[in-house]
Amino acid sequence: MFPDYASLSAAACAGSVDIVLAVQKPIEARRCLILSEPYYDADFVVVGRASDAAHDGEPPRLAGKRIAAEAGSYIEQVSHERYPDSVFVRAHSLQEGLRDVLHKEADVYITLLPVGDYILSQPEFAGLAELNRYRETESGVRFGFRRTQQALRDGVDERLNALPEYARQRILSNWMTIGPIQPSRPRRFI
């Protein structure tokens, strides 16, 4: 277990990790890892205080706002490009970033949709809501492998591509969600 994305990336680059389960093309990891084809693709979601939700249906403007994102993540990198006039609050975990929003140290937190759905189902974050969602061109989640493991990467890609769509969806449904999670049916991410 690693405390944050930067620690995981450093361990992967040092060869201490064989497979990284969720990589979104971070710049620093590309030097050390070869990536699989995307195995999951999701929208990005902007999570903020429920009281800040637009009542006119328009998504909030984030220029100049305080945006929290996981330090060193692909989401942080592309958010800097998308919102160059914003102030970035570097969070070391999802929970830390959302607590920053709750405590008004950040205005919003940006993450992947299923992660947002999961965390918004937790009682601690009941005052937060999805404010907007959007698609990035490289939002696919991939496996990362040490550069010396190209055969393993190729084998994983081959087997994933050979899965029928129904089987892929069944596997993903065990740990990814579609839509908000109902508190009466709690789920865990593995």
N, C-alpha and C positions, 0 to 999 in steps of 0.2 A: 504494500500500500504506500502511495506517495502523497505527501501533503498538498502538492499543487502540480500544475501542468509543467512548470519549469523544472521541477525535480524529476518528474517522469521523463521529460525530454533529455535531461542531462544523463540519466541512467541509461536510456536507450542509446544515446550517442556513445556512452562508455562501454556498451556491449553487455550491460548487466540485465537487460530485458530481452527475451526472445521475440515476443509478439506484443505489440501495443494494440489494444482492442478498439480504440476509438481515436482515429487521427483524421483531422480535417485540413490536410495540406499546410501545416504550419511551416513557415519558412525555415526555422532552425532545424526542425526534424528532417526536412528533405535532404540536408547534408549528410545525415547519418542513417536514414531509413529509406527503404524502397517500399512503396505503397501498393496495396491491392487495388482492384477496381472497387468502386463504392458498393457497399453492401446495404446501405440505408441512406435515404435522402429525405430531408425534412426542411420545413420552413424555419427561419429564425423567428423568434417571438420576443417582443418588447414587453417586459413585465414592469409595472409601476404600481403606485398606490391607487386603489380602486377609486378614491375621491378625485383623482386626476384624469379619469377616463373621460373622453370626449362625449358629450351628450348629443352632438350633431352628426355623429358617425364618422367624422374625419379623424384620421390617425394623428397623434401628437407630433408636433415638429420637434426634432431632437437637436437642431443646431443650437449651440450654446448651452445645452443642458449637461448635467453631470451624469455620465453613463458608466455604470459598473459592468465589468466583464471579467472573466477569469484571466488572471495574469498569464501572458505568454500564449494564450489560445489563438486559434485561427479567428474566432469570433472577435477577439480584441483587435487583432491586426486589421481585419476588413472593416471593422467599425471605425477605426481611426481614419481609414480612407473615405468611408461613406460620410462621416460626420467630422470633418477636420476642425470645425469651430467649437466642438464640444470639449468639455473637461472630462478626462477619464479617471475613474476610481478603480484601481487595480485590486481585485479580490483574489484571495488564495483558494476560495472554494465557492461553490454555488450558494451555500447557506450564508457565508460571509457577505457576498454581494447582495443578496436579498435582504439581509439584516441592515446593510447600508441604506437600502431604499426605505425600509420600515422606519429607520431612525433619522431619515431625511439627510443622510450624508451623501446620497446619490439620488437622482430623480428616477432612473430606470435601470433595469438589468436586462441584458440581451443574452439569450441562450437558444438552444434548439427546442422546437415545439414539444416533443414528448417529455423533455426534461422540465420545461415550464409547466406542462399539464400535471406531472407528478408532484412537483414542489408546491403548486397552488392547491393541491388536495390536502396538504399538511396544515393542521390547526395553527401552527406558529405563523404561517403566512396568509392567514385569512383576510387580512387587510389589503392584500395585493391582488392584482387582476391583470389579465392580458390586455394590453393597450393597442397592440398592432402586431402584424406578422408580415413577413416578406421573404422573398427567395433571393439567395445569393447564387452566383454561378457555380461556385465550388462548395456547396453545402453538403455534399455527400460525405458520409462517414466511412472510413477505410480502416483496414488493418495495416499496421506498420511492422516491417521486418528489418532485422539487421541486414546490411548490404551483402553479407556473406550467405544469406539465406534465400537467394533468388529462386531456387528450386522449390522451396517450401511456399513462397509467395505464389509462384506459378501454379502449384498444386491446389492451393486454397482458391485461387481465382477460377481454375478449371472446375473444381467441384461446386463452387457457388453458382457458376454459370450453368451447370448441368442440372441444378435443382429446378423442378417444376415450380411455377409461380405460387401455386397453392401451398406447397411445402415451405417455400421461403416465407410466405406470409404467416403460416402457422408457427414457425420458429420465431420470427420477429415478434409475434403477438405475445409470446411468453415474457418478453422484457421491454417491449416498446408499446406505446399506447396510441390509440386514435381517439382524439377528443378528450375532454376533461375526465379525470378519474373520479369515480363516485366514492365518497367516504365509506359507504356501506360495503364497497368491494375494494379494499386497499390492495395496492400492488407494490412490489419492490422491484427495483432495478438491480440487476446482477452486474 
